[in-house]
Amino acid sequence: MWLSCLVIGAAYASVIFASELNRLAPWGVAMGSAGALCAMMALGASRRGRLHPLAAAAILATFIIVAGGFAFALARPAEEGAGGPLWLGLPVRTAVIVYGVGLLPLLVLPLTYALTFDEQILSDDDIERVRQAARAHAASQ
């Protein structure tokens, strides 16, 4: 997470201070954003400090999809106009961002959650541990 935030911050700083690297700023923001998204997903999906292998694969796939979509849109020439090609009714770069970066992860993540639900939900032992902690907390009040 800190590395992604550092990359995003460096991209912003390169634009603010008009450095020679400011042409790379969009790439830094795109890759840093993809990294930050996946880092937050990993933090939220970890259980007892570990990730289920399927969750780790889904997070990696999400990073590849999001970073790849941003990279495709940034690398494509900015020549799209009124007569340019359309993908599913949108200009190509816009379609990649909307459908690839915006919608495709929405299919990957719920599917992963559904496949790992039985292994990842609270066990009876976990629920009992929470109840014991609540009773101990109430007794100390």
Salt bridges, closest charged atoms under 4 A:
GLU80 OE2 - ARG76 NE 3.18
GLU80 OE1 - ARG93 NE 3.77
GLU119 OE1 - HIS52 NE2 2.71
ASP126 OD2 - ARG47 NH2 2.30
ASP126 OD1 - ARG48 NH2 2.49
ASP126 OD1 - ARG129 NH2 2.86
GLU128 OE2 - ARG135 NH2 2.87
